[in-house]
Structures are given as C-alpha cells and as structure tokens.
C-alpha cells in the first residue's frame, strides 16, 4: 500500500522539482535576435543593442519598452517588446507592424 502511494506521488514530485527551471525561462531577460539581423540583450532594466548602444528601459518580467537611442536605425522611435513564450517576443518599433524575434542561438552575442 505504501509503495503504491509513493508511485502515485511521483508525477507531482517531478513537476515540483522542475518549477524553478520554468520560472527562470519565463522572463524577457536574455539575448534576442530578429530575422533582419538586429539583436538586443535585456538584463533587468538594462539593455544593449547590436549597434553598441546601452541604456535603461521600462522592464517587467514579460515586457520591455524604451526609445531607440541616437545612432541606431529608427532613432527616437518607441520600442515595445512583449514575451510570447519561452523563445519568442513580439517587437513593435514605432508604428511599424510587429515582428517576432527569437532567442539567439548559443554562441551569438
């Protein structure tokens, strides 16, 4: 009887062990790449763009917003990013159509 109860609890125990891993993955922080070759690294409220600009933005765990800095394409335009899943964000720059960016593959920074 005790052995049977232990086996019944196994899926619950395994799911609870995995929670911290999913919690870390469910955040907008990290390296993001566009299909057009643009990149951004988000670390809390700080960001760095592929053109070299570094600054602060409005950060939440699932979204990020900032104004494109001088010297970058689309300078001065607002940028809004919303997490769409573990590996996708929706990015809108100014009034353009939203784009889907993906987490950069390992080795790209």
C-alpha positions in Angstrom: 0.0 0.0 0.0 2.8 2.5 0.9 4.7 1.6 -2.3 1.6 2.3 -4.3 1.1 5.7 -2.7 4.7 6.7 -3.4 4.3 5.8 -7.1 1.1 7.9 -7.2 3.0 10.9 -5.9 5.9 10.6 -8.3 4.5 12.8 -11.1 3.7 15.6 -8.5 7.2 15.4 -7.1 8.8 15.6 -10.6 6.7 18.5 -11.5 7.6 20.4 -8.4 11.3 19.8 -9.0 11.0 21.4 -12.4 9.3 24.6 -11.3 12.4 26.7 -10.7 13.7 25.9 -14.2 10.4 27.1 -15.8 10.3 30.2 -13.6 13.7 31.3 -14.9 12.8 30.6 -18.5 9.6 32.7 -18.3 11.2 36.1 -18.4 12.1 38.5 -21.2 15.7 38.8 -20.0 18.3 37.4 -22.4 19.6 37.6 -25.9 17.1 38.2 -28.7 17.6 38.2 -32.5 15.5 39.4 -35.3 15.2 37.9 -38.8 16.8 41.1 -40.1 20.0 40.7 -38.0 19.2 43.0 -35.2 20.0 41.9 -31.6 19.2 43.1 -28.1 20.4 41.8 -24.7 18.0 42.5 -21.9 19.2 42.2 -18.3 16.5 43.6 -16.0 16.0 47.3 -16.8 19.3 47.5 -18.8 19.7 46.7 -22.4 22.5 46.6 -25.1 21.8 46.7 -28.8 23.9 45.1 -31.6 24.9 48.6 -32.7 26.6 49.1 -29.3 24.1 51.4 -27.6 23.5 50.6 -23.9 20.8 52.2 -21.7 17.9 51.6 -19.4 14.3 50.8 -20.3 10.9 50.1 -18.7 11.1 46.4 -17.5 8.6 43.9 -16.3 9.2 40.2 -16.3 7.2 39.8 -19.5 7.7 43.1 -21.3 10.3 45.8 -22.1 10.0 49.3 -23.6 12.4 52.0 -24.5 13.1 54.8 -27.0 15.5 53.8 -29.7 18.7 55.7 -29.0 20.5 58.2 -31.3 22.9 56.5 -33.7 20.7 53.4 -34.1 18.3 52.7 -37.0 14.8 54.1 -36.1 16.4 56.5 -33.6 13.8 58.2 -31.4 11.0 55.7 -32.1 9.4 53.9 -29.2 10.1 50.1 -28.9 7.7 47.8 -27.2 8.5 44.2 -26.6 6.2 41.5 -25.2 7.1 38.0 -24.3 5.1 35.5 -26.3 6.6 32.3 -25.0 9.9 30.9 -23.7 11.7 31.6 -27.0 9.6 34.4 -28.8 8.9 38.1 -28.3 6.7 40.4 -30.2 8.6 43.6 -31.1 7.0 46.8 -32.3 9.2 49.8 -33.3 7.3 53.0 -33.8 4.2 52.5 -35.9 5.6 49.5 -37.8 3.9 46.1 -38.0 5.0 43.9 -35.0 7.8 41.4 -35.7 8.6 38.2 -33.9 12.1 37.9 -32.6 13.5 34.7 -31.1 16.1 33.9 -28.5 19.5 34.0 -30.1 21.2 30.6 -30.7 24.1 29.7 -28.4 27.3 31.4 -29.4 25.7 34.6 -30.7 26.1 37.7 -28.6 
